[in-house]
Amino acid sequence: MKGRPNIYQDKELILKAQKIFWEKGFTATSLNDLSTSTGAGAGSLYNSFKGGKKELFKKSLEQRREDFENFKNTLNKSEDPIGLIKNFFLNIANAKYNDHMKGCIVANTLVEMTFVDENLKDEAVEILKETEKLYTSVIQEQQNKGTLKSTIPAEVLGKYLISFWCGINSLRRMYPDKKTLKTQMELQLQLLQ
């Protein structure tokens, strides 16, 4: 008789799978890659994730939503949410080389899954739109308070930050050095004055 699933073990397995998906993408990641990276056999993976590789990948993306919720909570408690957003972007310049090469799993998924898998593409789009909505609401609130002087509409700046994010994920692969990235990010973030 099969025992109850161990939620902690499943989360640990998802995080290990996420790492390999993040590095290789959905298509290039094989079942063998997943077994090797997670330490789970193919049978165990399919017992835990009935939808197979695709379900495990979706769970990996959902994990990014948890990180997003944590960031959202931090922003909501902050006295300087615009400063936190700027620091989020600027801190990317300090990332390690391999992190630069990996980019963002959500942005990577959007690019990889367009014309390949509508459901996975839509999942990535939804996460990016949730992030855009968060940025837009924070910007609008700070404009209303007068702490953000920009007169560019909050909706435009929210979309701009998502465009900026997706662009950074290419730029950091081209120029994975702190100085170049920091200079470019500071330039782009001038709109949030």
Backbone bond lengths (Angstrom), bond angles and torsions (degrees), N, CA, C in turn:
res aa  C-N    CA-C-N  psi(-1)  N-CA   C-N-CA  omega(-1)  CA-C   N-CA-C  phi
1 M - - - 1.448 - - 1.525 109.38 -
2 K 1.312 115.32 130.93 1.467 120.55 -178.39 1.521 110.35 -73.45
3 G 1.332 115.98 133.41 1.452 120.67 178.58 1.521 111.47 -79.09
4 R 1.311 115.00 175.09 1.457 120.24 178.11 1.521 109.50 -67.77
5 P 1.333 117.14 145.02 1.458 119.10 177.95 1.526 110.30 -67.11
6 N 1.292 115.63 144.13 1.452 121.84 178.18 1.530 107.73 -91.81
7 I 1.323 116.47 107.45 1.462 121.23 -175.82 1.521 110.68 -60.05
8 Y 1.329 117.54 -40.30 1.461 120.99 179.40 1.525 110.20 -61.23
9 Q 1.343 116.92 -46.27 1.464 120.38 179.69 1.520 110.93 -63.74
10 D 1.335 117.41 -40.37 1.463 120.19 178.73 1.524 110.67 -62.51
11 K 1.330 117.57 -42.13 1.465 120.31 179.61 1.523 110.34 -64.56
12 E 1.312 116.66 -41.97 1.462 121.33 178.15 1.532 110.05 -61.51
13 L 1.322 115.85 -43.03 1.463 121.58 178.31 1.534 110.36 -63.24
14 I 1.332 116.82 -41.92 1.470 121.41 178.98 1.525 110.12 -62.14
15 L 1.314 117.29 -43.58 1.469 120.28 179.88 1.528 111.50 -63.81
16 K 1.319 116.72 -38.44 1.475 120.00 177.33 1.527 110.54 -67.69
17 A 1.324 116.46 -41.47 1.473 120.35 177.66 1.526 110.24 -65.88
18 Q 1.331 115.56 -39.48 1.464 119.80 179.72 1.526 111.08 -56.74
19 K 1.316 115.78 -40.81 1.468 120.51 -179.09 1.531 110.97 -58.68
20 I 1.323 117.48 -46.21 1.463 120.00 -178.50 1.530 111.00 -72.39
21 F 1.346 117.99 -37.91 1.459 120.49 175.52 1.523 110.39 -62.18
22 W 1.317 115.77 -40.20 1.461 121.70 -178.44 1.527 109.80 -62.89
23 E 1.308 116.26 -40.43 1.470 120.08 -178.66 1.522 112.76 -76.45
24 K 1.333 117.69 -39.53 1.466 120.51 -171.86 1.520 114.64 -108.16
25 G 1.332 116.86 -18.18 1.454 120.04 -173.90 1.515 110.41 86.86
26 F 1.322 115.66 171.34 1.458 121.06 -177.65 1.521 111.28 -68.54
27 T 1.313 116.36 -51.83 1.461 121.66 -172.63 1.525 112.37 -62.49
28 A 1.317 117.10 -44.27 1.471 120.99 -174.97 1.526 113.42 -79.26
29 T 1.317 117.58 -11.54 1.462 120.69 -179.81 1.529 109.48 -83.84
30 S 1.316 115.44 122.17 1.469 120.75 -179.73 1.528 110.43 -94.61
31 L 1.304 115.74 166.35 1.458 121.06 175.28 1.531 109.74 -61.44
32 N 1.321 116.71 -36.88 1.462 120.99 176.66 1.535 110.83 -62.62
33 D 1.353 117.26 -41.50 1.472 120.98 176.48 1.526 110.25 -58.52
34 L 1.328 115.69 -44.05 1.464 120.24 -178.74 1.524 111.10 -66.69
35 S 1.315 117.15 -42.05 1.468 120.64 178.27 1.523 110.59 -62.45
36 T 1.320 116.15 -43.97 1.467 120.65 -179.65 1.524 110.93 -64.84
37 S 1.331 117.15 -45.82 1.469 119.99 -175.03 1.530 112.23 -73.14
38 T 1.319 117.40 -31.49 1.467 119.86 -177.72 1.523 113.15 -94.54
39 G 1.328 116.21 -21.11 1.457 119.89 -175.79 1.521 112.38 80.18
40 A 1.323 117.15 6.09 1.471 121.54 -180.00 1.517 109.64 -102.68
41 G 1.292 117.13 141.15 1.455 121.05 176.34 1.516 110.78 -72.97
42 A 1.317 116.10 164.71 1.462 121.56 -179.26 1.524 111.36 -56.22
43 G 1.333 116.76 -42.44 1.460 120.39 179.53 1.518 112.15 -61.74
44 S 1.322 116.47 -43.06 1.471 120.87 178.78 1.521 111.05 -63.43
45 L 1.329 115.72 -41.41 1.464 119.37 179.04 1.524 110.76 -61.31
46 Y 1.326 115.78 -45.84 1.465 118.85 -178.59 1.519 112.92 -72.56
47 N 1.327 117.71 -26.19 1.463 119.88 173.99 1.522 111.06 -70.29
48 S 1.327 116.28 -38.04 1.468 120.70 -179.77 1.520 111.97 -79.25
49 F 1.323 116.61 -34.26 1.468 121.59 -175.38 1.522 108.22 -128.65
50 K 1.331 114.20 89.85 1.470 120.64 -173.31 1.527 112.60 -58.99
51 G 1.322 116.35 -26.90 1.468 120.56 178.78 1.518 112.65 -83.74
52 G 1.333 116.67 7.82 1.454 121.84 175.46 1.518 113.73 67.11
53 K 1.312 114.88 -145.83 1.468 122.92 -176.00 1.529 111.16 -57.50
54 K 1.320 117.13 -40.95 1.467 120.44 -178.19 1.527 111.31 -64.63
55 E 1.328 117.33 -42.62 1.463 119.83 178.65 1.534 110.64 -64.89
56 L 1.314 116.38 -41.48 1.469 120.60 178.72 1.528 110.35 -63.15
57 F 1.326 116.29 -38.76 1.462 120.01 177.65 1.530 110.49 -65.58
58 K 1.332 116.99 -44.09 1.467 120.23 178.07 1.520 110.89 -60.18
59 K 1.326 116.94 -40.07 1.466 120.60 177.39 1.529 110.77 -64.04
60 S 1.329 116.33 -34.77 1.465 120.64 176.51 1.525 110.71 -63.88
61 L 1.323 116.40 -41.24 1.468 120.21 176.86 1.527 110.97 -66.96
62 E 1.327 116.23 -40.28 1.466 119.92 178.69 1.525 111.43 -60.92
63 Q 1.307 117.04 -31.26 1.465 121.11 176.68 1.528 110.09 -61.09
64 R 1.313 116.95 -34.65 1.468 120.43 177.28 1.527 109.68 -65.01
65 R 1.328 116.41 -31.28 1.472 119.76 176.63 1.530 110.53 -63.91
66 E 1.312 116.78 -37.58 1.474 119.75 177.19 1.522 109.85 -61.38
67 D 1.327 116.39 -44.07 1.461 120.28 178.32 1.531 110.34 -63.05
68 F 1.339 116.03 -38.49 1.453 121.38 177.47 1.533 110.17 -61.96
69 E 1.321 117.45 -44.12 1.471 120.97 179.65 1.524 110.87 -62.20
70 N 1.326 116.84 -38.94 1.470 120.08 177.25 1.525 110.69 -63.56
71 F 1.345 116.95 -42.72 1.461 121.23 178.24 1.531 110.10 -64.47
72 K 1.317 116.73 -41.55 1.464 122.09 179.03 1.530 110.26 -60.03
73 N 1.330 117.23 -45.11 1.462 121.19 178.58 1.523 111.39 -62.53
74 T 1.329 116.40 -39.96 1.462 120.53 177.85 1.519 110.84 -63.97
75 L 1.336 116.95 -43.15 1.462 121.15 177.78 1.530 111.14 -61.69
76 N 1.320 116.42 -43.27 1.461 120.51 -178.01 1.528 112.63 -63.69
77 K 1.328 116.79 -28.70 1.468 121.02 -179.18 1.526 112.51 -90.37
78 S 1.324 116.80 -10.63 1.464 120.93 -173.03 1.531 112.63 -79.67
79 E 1.316 114.95 144.90 1.464 120.51 172.42 1.526 110.77 -84.16
80 D 1.334 117.32 -13.03 1.467 122.19 178.93 1.531 109.94 -135.60
81 P 1.343 117.45 68.70 1.466 119.42 -176.67 1.530 113.47 -64.21
82 I 1.317 117.61 -31.86 1.473 119.76 177.95 1.525 109.25 -66.39
83 G 1.321 116.86 -40.26 1.468 120.91 176.05 1.517 111.41 -61.38
84 L 1.338 117.08 -39.44 1.464 120.99 177.72 1.524 111.19 -64.65
85 I 1.330 117.08 -41.80 1.463 120.73 178.11 1.520 109.91 -62.60
86 K 1.326 116.76 -45.65 1.469 120.11 178.59 1.527 110.99 -60.31
87 N 1.334 115.94 -45.04 1.470 119.49 -179.92 1.518 112.00 -64.39
88 F 1.327 116.87 -35.52 1.457 120.50 176.16 1.531 109.78 -55.77
89 F 1.318 116.51 -48.93 1.460 120.52 179.56 1.528 111.43 -67.33
90 L 1.326 116.91 -48.03 1.468 120.60 -176.33 1.526 112.31 -62.78
91 N 1.318 117.85 -33.76 1.469 120.88 -179.78 1.519 112.89 -66.63
92 I 1.312 117.30 -19.41 1.466 120.59 177.34 1.524 110.32 -60.90
93 A 1.327 116.72 -33.26 1.467 120.47 -179.80 1.529 111.35 -59.05
94 N 1.319 117.47 -27.08 1.466 122.05 -177.52 1.523 113.53 -86.28
95 A 1.320 117.10 -0.89 1.464 120.26 -176.60 1.523 111.76 -64.72
96 K 1.312 115.67 159.93 1.462 121.61 176.82 1.526 109.95 -74.59
97 Y 1.296 116.30 160.31 1.461 122.53 -177.51 1.538 111.89 -52.83
98 N 1.334 117.02 -48.26 1.466 119.95 -178.44 1.526 112.25 -62.74
99 D 1.329 116.79 -34.19 1.469 119.75 176.68 1.524 110.94 -66.59
100 H 1.319 116.13 -38.20 1.464 119.21 175.53 1.526 110.44 -62.14
101 M 1.321 116.41 -43.03 1.466 119.88 -177.86 1.535 112.11 -67.45
102 K 1.333 116.78 -30.72 1.463 120.19 179.13 1.522 111.59 -73.59
103 G 1.327 117.11 -35.23 1.453 120.03 -176.84 1.520 111.38 67.96
104 C 1.307 116.48 -143.56 1.464 123.47 -178.34 1.522 108.71 -110.84
105 I 1.319 117.32 125.23 1.468 120.44 -178.29 1.524 111.76 -61.07
106 V 1.330 117.41 -32.81 1.465 120.53 -178.99 1.527 110.26 -71.74
107 A 1.332 116.68 -48.72 1.469 120.06 178.13 1.532 110.34 -63.86
108 N 1.325 116.52 -39.06 1.470 120.44 177.15 1.531 110.56 -60.13
109 T 1.328 115.85 -42.13 1.464 120.83 -178.66 1.524 110.86 -64.89
110 L 1.314 116.41 -41.44 1.463 119.98 178.36 1.522 110.64 -57.91
111 V 1.323 116.67 -46.08 1.468 120.64 -179.77 1.527 110.80 -67.79
112 E 1.337 116.81 -47.31 1.464 120.36 -175.79 1.525 112.97 -66.81
113 M 1.323 117.64 -38.58 1.468 120.63 -170.09 1.526 114.36 -91.13
114 T 1.328 118.08 -10.75 1.458 119.41 175.27 1.527 107.46 -61.76
115 F 1.309 117.48 126.71 1.467 125.94 -176.43 1.530 113.38 72.87
116 V 1.344 118.22 4.38 1.466 120.63 -179.67 1.528 110.36 -115.18
117 D 1.338 117.11 -53.20 1.458 121.41 -178.05 1.524 108.21 -144.56
118 E 1.296 116.03 105.95 1.467 122.66 -176.15 1.529 112.22 -59.86
119 N 1.334 117.41 -41.25 1.464 120.73 -178.04 1.523 112.20 -64.05
120 L 1.337 116.96 -45.33 1.469 119.71 179.63 1.520 110.89 -68.89
121 K 1.331 116.80 -37.69 1.470 120.18 176.07 1.519 109.57 -60.78
122 D 1.337 116.50 -46.36 1.470 120.71 -179.17 1.524 111.96 -62.88
123 E 1.325 116.78 -35.36 1.469 120.91 177.31 1.530 110.26 -62.07
124 A 1.324 116.34 -45.03 1.471 120.73 178.26 1.526 110.90 -64.79
125 V 1.325 116.84 -42.97 1.469 120.97 178.63 1.525 109.92 -59.42
126 E 1.307 116.60 -43.73 1.468 120.46 -178.53 1.529 111.44 -61.86
127 I 1.317 117.42 -42.48 1.470 120.64 178.84 1.536 110.10 -63.40
128 L 1.315 116.96 -43.86 1.471 119.94 179.13 1.523 111.23 -65.54
129 K 1.331 117.11 -37.72 1.470 120.00 178.56 1.528 111.50 -68.84
130 E 1.322 117.39 -35.12 1.466 120.41 175.56 1.529 110.06 -63.50
131 T 1.318 115.69 -40.46 1.464 120.48 178.11 1.524 110.21 -65.56
132 E 1.328 116.18 -43.95 1.468 120.71 177.27 1.528 110.68 -58.41
133 K 1.320 116.65 -44.38 1.468 121.49 179.73 1.527 110.68 -60.76
134 L 1.322 116.55 -41.31 1.463 120.76 177.51 1.527 110.36 -62.09
135 Y 1.326 116.68 -50.40 1.465 120.49 178.91 1.522 110.76 -57.15
136 T 1.324 116.47 -45.23 1.463 120.98 -178.44 1.524 110.81 -60.41
137 S 1.325 117.74 -45.08 1.463 119.99 -178.36 1.530 111.37 -66.82
138 V 1.333 117.15 -39.94 1.472 120.09 178.29 1.532 109.84 -64.71
139 I 1.320 116.72 -44.18 1.463 120.66 -179.87 1.522 110.26 -62.90
140 Q 1.339 117.36 -45.58 1.468 120.82 179.82 1.520 111.09 -59.88
141 E 1.323 115.80 -44.16 1.468 120.27 179.68 1.525 111.15 -61.57
142 Q 1.324 116.68 -43.25 1.462 120.18 -178.80 1.532 111.60 -71.90
143 Q 1.329 117.93 -33.13 1.467 120.07 173.69 1.530 110.03 -64.97
144 N 1.329 116.44 -42.50 1.471 120.36 178.96 1.524 111.54 -61.93
145 K 1.326 117.25 -36.55 1.467 122.00 179.19 1.523 111.90 -77.13
146 G 1.337 116.84 -18.00 1.456 120.66 -177.95 1.522 113.69 87.02
147 T 1.332 117.28 6.86 1.462 119.80 179.55 1.529 111.98 -85.51
148 L 1.335 116.88 -12.77 1.465 122.52 174.38 1.520 106.35 -119.10
149 K 1.317 116.85 113.90 1.461 122.03 -172.36 1.519 113.83 -80.30
150 S 1.304 117.99 -20.46 1.459 121.36 -177.15 1.525 110.51 -54.34
151 T 1.338 115.67 134.38 1.460 120.97 177.11 1.531 111.48 -97.62
152 I 1.317 116.13 2.79 1.468 119.96 175.28 1.530 106.64 -66.00
153 P 1.339 118.13 131.81 1.470 119.39 -178.68 1.536 112.14 -54.21
154 A 1.327 114.77 142.04 1.467 121.40 -177.95 1.524 111.52 -56.03
155 E 1.343 117.51 -38.22 1.472 120.73 -179.59 1.530 110.83 -62.85
156 V 1.330 116.12 -38.06 1.466 120.71 179.36 1.522 109.91 -69.00
157 L 1.325 116.89 -42.97 1.470 120.20 179.08 1.525 111.72 -67.39
158 G 1.321 117.79 -35.55 1.464 120.63 176.58 1.517 111.37 -61.26
159 K 1.334 116.36 -45.98 1.473 120.65 177.19 1.525 110.87 -66.57
160 Y 1.320 115.54 -36.74 1.468 120.13 178.04 1.530 110.59 -59.07
161 L 1.331 117.21 -44.26 1.462 119.75 -178.62 1.530 111.62 -64.93
162 I 1.322 117.55 -33.32 1.466 120.12 175.91 1.528 109.76 -70.15
163 S 1.328 117.24 -41.70 1.479 120.65 175.97 1.523 110.37 -60.90
164 F 1.321 115.06 -43.60 1.459 121.82 178.26 1.529 110.08 -59.98
165 W 1.331 116.59 -45.82 1.466 121.79 179.34 1.524 110.89 -58.92
166 C 1.320 116.63 -49.30 1.469 120.07 -178.37 1.533 110.67 -64.18
167 G 1.323 116.91 -37.66 1.462 120.72 177.10 1.518 112.98 -66.06
168 I 1.325 116.39 -40.74 1.466 120.75 178.30 1.521 110.57 -58.27
169 N 1.319 116.14 -36.68 1.452 119.41 -176.58 1.519 113.25 -68.97
170 S 1.312 117.25 -17.05 1.469 120.37 168.88 1.523 109.75 -89.91
171 L 1.330 115.95 -45.34 1.461 120.64 -176.96 1.527 112.02 -58.99
172 R 1.314 117.50 -39.61 1.466 119.82 -177.13 1.523 111.69 -68.65
173 R 1.320 117.21 -21.73 1.465 120.31 174.76 1.532 110.46 -80.47
174 M 1.323 115.57 -30.98 1.472 120.15 177.93 1.532 111.67 -76.43
175 Y 1.333 116.13 -42.73 1.463 122.49 -176.05 1.525 109.18 -129.07
176 P 1.327 117.37 76.40 1.464 119.27 -176.31 1.529 113.08 -80.43
177 D 1.335 115.85 46.05 1.460 118.30 178.02 1.526 109.80 -124.74
178 K 1.311 114.45 145.52 1.458 122.89 -172.17 1.526 112.56 -57.35
179 K 1.314 117.24 -46.14 1.465 120.66 -174.19 1.525 111.63 -62.32
180 T 1.311 117.07 -50.03 1.466 120.57 -178.98 1.516 110.91 -62.45
181 L 1.320 116.53 -47.20 1.458 119.94 -178.38 1.524 111.87 -64.12
182 K 1.309 116.65 -43.34 1.467 120.16 -179.52 1.521 110.81 -62.52
183 T 1.331 116.55 -42.67 1.468 120.78 179.07 1.526 110.72 -60.83
184 Q 1.323 116.35 -46.41 1.465 120.54 -179.05 1.521 111.47 -66.47
185 M 1.314 117.01 -39.85 1.459 119.79 -179.49 1.518 111.89 -68.70
186 E 1.315 117.06 -41.65 1.462 119.96 177.72 1.520 110.64 -60.90
187 L 1.323 116.63 -40.55 1.462 121.24 177.15 1.527 110.68 -59.83
188 Q 1.320 116.37 -49.19 1.468 120.92 -177.92 1.536 112.32 -65.80
189 L 1.314 116.05 -35.32 1.466 119.95 -175.62 1.523 112.77 -78.49
190 Q 1.321 118.15 -4.12 1.464 120.77 176.99 1.531 112.29 -60.86
191 L 1.321 116.29 -21.93 1.468 119.75 178.08 1.525 111.80 -67.75
192 L 1.328 116.78 -18.53 1.473 120.27 -179.04 1.524 110.42 -98.67
193 Q 1.311 116.22 55.84 1.478 121.33 178.87 1.532 110.20 -101.41
